[in-house]
Amino acid sequence: MAGGGGNRGYVSIDRTQEQVERRIKRAEQQAFKAGFDTNLSSFLAALLYQYNERDSDLIQKRLDIIRSFIADELDEAVDSLFGGSVAKHTYVDGISDVDSLFIMKAEAVGAIEPSDVVSYIADLASTRLGNSAEVSAGDLAITVRYPEEAMEIQILPAVRDKDGEVKISSADGESWSKITPRRFQQALTKRNQECSGKLIPVIKLAKAILANLPEAQRMTGYHIESLAVSAFRNYTGSTTTHEMLVAFFGQAKQLVRAPIKDSTGQSINVDGYLGEENSNARVRRSFVLERIEKRMRNANSASSLVVWESIFGLDT
């Protein structure tokens, strides 16, 4: 009997040692995870700093100069509330990136296509600014680059028609689509406030990730913003940037499958380029968004900053 009791004591001691070892291992894992979270937060913050490091006063002065070139044809300029463009202007940026929306008078634009308006403003700015800036015309927007400061300003032309409605270019650059930019800014601002000011940074990072995709798989900046407004409606999760990024892609992979319809007048137009609900184009983008979400979750599970860097295309 005594021997039996001794054995039970031995087992008890052995189990206690196992418990201690498990606790030590768990503590080490938690410390490692905490260190990873800190490093990941610093990495994302550094990326955002690059995207947002801009002289707002100087940008405003330069926008005023460019506006003066078309003062007679310009009805109104709506400057962005958010500022700061992602590093790659390889596709259309959205309200949170464009520095100013140049709303032209209907009589000044007439019946010409949006691409012609883009070319007109770009050519005029290039001529008037001369060697002080490099002006390029994209499908929808104009980018003015000032080499000395490595600064870029992005301008999106629009038109106010005879009924007072504001229109921007459709995704193909061949026709005009109705939007309500101020209402969309308000919706985006409201949702950003509901997310403790973290939504705009998450949108910028999401765009930076999606800009690395082949052109056929990309989505317009306006569409991404509209998805974000929908994805974070009544959001109650963590407001940590990387966790919100994962949440965005997790929601967007479902939302992208159907046209977004909301009260802003914005989303109905900007995702029409993907066709009807569950079209091939929508399903393909849903798979792409899901793949990115899985890579993020795997990176977090493995506490791998290297994988996160590769998600942003920084592994080359």
C-alpha positions, 0 to 999 in steps of 0.5 A: 500500500505504501508503495502504491501511495509512493507511486501516486506521489511520483505520478503527481510530481511528474504531472506537475512537472509536465504542467510547469513545462506546458505553462513555460511553453505557453508563456514562450509562445505568447511572448513570441506572438506578442513580439510578432504582433508588435513587429507586424504593427510596426511594419504596417505603420511604416508602410502607412507612413510612406503612403501618407508622408505629404506636405498638405499645405504645399499640395493645396497650393499646387492644387490651387495653381492647377485649378487656375488653369481651367478656372473658366471651365471648372464648376467646383473642386472637391478636395479629399478629406483624407489625402495620401495616395498609395504608391502605385497608381496602376489602377483607379484610385478612390475618394480616399486617395484622390487629392481633388475632384475637378467638377467641370461645367457641362457646357465646357465638356459637352458630349466628349468622352471622359478620357478626352477630358482627362487628356485635355486637363493633363495636356494643359497642366503639362504645358503650363507647369513645364519642367517643374512637374511630370504630368501623366494621364491614366484611364480615369485620373491625372497624376502630377509628379513633382520630382524635387519633392518626390510628391504626387498629386492625383486629380479626378475629372468629373462633370456636372450635367444640366440637371446638377448631377455629378458624374465621373468616368465609368471604369472603361473610360468611355462613358460618364457614371453618376456619383454623389461625392460629398455623400460618399465622403460622408459615408466613408467618414462616418464608417471610419469614425465608427472604426476608431479612425482605422478604416482609412488606413486599412483601405490604403493597405488593402489597395496597396496589396491589390495593386500587386495583382495582374491587371485583369484581377484588380478592382477599382479604388472606388469599388474597394472603398465601397466594399469597405463601407459595407464590410465594416457596417456594424463592425464589433471586432478588433480595431488592430490594423492587421486584424481589420485587414483580415476582416476586410478580405474575409467580408469582401470575398462574399460582398464582391459576388453581387453589385453593391447598392447603397444610398450614396449613389456611388457603389452602384456605378463603380462595380458595374464593370464586373457584371451581374451577381455571381458573374465569372468576373465576380467569382474570380475576384472572390477567389482572389480575395479569399486567397489573400485572406488565407495567406494573411491568416497563415502568416498570423498562425506562423507568426511570419512577417516574411509572409506579410511582406510577400503579401505586399509584394516586398519579397523581391 
